[in-house]
Amino acid sequence: MKRSSRNWRGSQSIAMGMVGALLLAACAGGEGTDEPFAAEEDDGAPSSDEEIDLTYASAIVSGATSDQLENWLFEEVEARTDGRVTVEQFNDNSLVTAFETLPAIQDGRADAGFWMHPYNPYEAPLFEVAGLPFQTDSEYAIAWTLWEMYQEDELFREDLHAIDMRPIFFGFSPSAVTMTTEPTETLADLAGLRLRVVGDVAEAFRDIGVEPVAADPLEVYESIQRGVLDGSGVWVMEAAAANAIYEVAPHITHSGVGVYTGWGFWMNNSTWESLPPEVQETFDEVTEELIYETGPELYVEGAAESCEQFLDAGGTVTLIAEDEVEAWSDRVLDGLVDRWVDEVVTRKGMSEDEVRAWRDAFLERLEANTELAESKGLVPDLVACHEQYLARQ
């Protein structure tokens, strides 16, 4: 395993301390220049040519589209720093589990990692706004909105920095895909099923009679195979395909709940702040290119391939009727928003009016980015998958 950033910072401090001690000893012995030697104070940051090795933990399955995004980002950073920055990736829960990734980044077991807020609810209360249902279907709009809010909104930055987390990249979190062992036509067909559901949307699924079960993504396949679960209520289609869920639950339902989480590639914020400015600039430069240009292209291609895997396995794709979705939203959304507001008020010390105004600003930007995605022809992956399914009929 490569050294973590914590180690290279510590090693440099020790080395500089030894050099300083030797120089002071030489001066005390009367040798050298007439003036005392004044060594520069070490701030713990690596020198301009020192190699930086980072450790990255992820629950993403190797080969998934999101893994391709990780690979592209880290390979580009390495190339644009002439090999100075390298990132050793531990995918497939090989370093820590999905639920342990946040504390691992915080305590230094990993320098960076993949994290989504439902794994550790309300650690960053404002970030939880991305998990409220029925806000958007666009995976691109949510990624762009979160990245722009981080760049421009001080409250959002403080929310994340308070838990020592700094986003490297906000991911394309699509509408929740529901996958079941049998086809569905209406929301009523999901009643009585035990489905993997994480985040605030669990309450929404309870409303339609689902029994939500929080499960690590790498446990879902076996749980369905053994009959412990009847499928997954919310997941990302490309991640589910990488886990071969189509073998045990090939039938896809677009429930209409929309984007159910925010996720991203993260770095310990203290580690980030210790990086030289030119390295930070390289990371952000690569992120901008990935999130607005290269990333959508990779994601569209990967989502189409993932859909084909479900269809090849005999799967069906159902879009729940709009009137059903609207009635569902009318029953549950206000209560979920109220609960989120209460949590933010309690944890952040903001007033209720301030929290609701902040969400209004978030939604305004989200709507604008949803329209931007549509203008670019970026169709939500489940809508595109339904079109692929109809083309086969």
Secondary structure, DSSP 8 states (H G I E B T S, - for coil): ----HHHHHHHHHHHHHHHHHHHHHHHHTT-S-SS--------S---TT--EEEEEE--S-TTSHHHHHHHHHHHHHHHHTTTSEEEEEE-TTSSS-GGGHHHHHHHTS-SEEEEEGGGSTTSSGGGGGGGSSSS-S-HHHHHHHHHHHHHH-HHHHHHHHTTTEEEEEE----EEEEEESS--SSGGGGTT-EEE--STHHHHHHHTT-EEE---GGGHHHHHHTTS-SEESS--HHHHHHTTGGGT--EEEEEEEEE---EEEEEEHHHHHHS-HHHHHHHHHHHHHIIIIIHHHHHHHHHHHHHHHHHHTT--EEE--HHHHHHHHHHHHHHHHHHHHHHHHHHH---HHHHHHHHHHHHHHHHHHHHHHHHTT---HHHHHHHHHHHH-
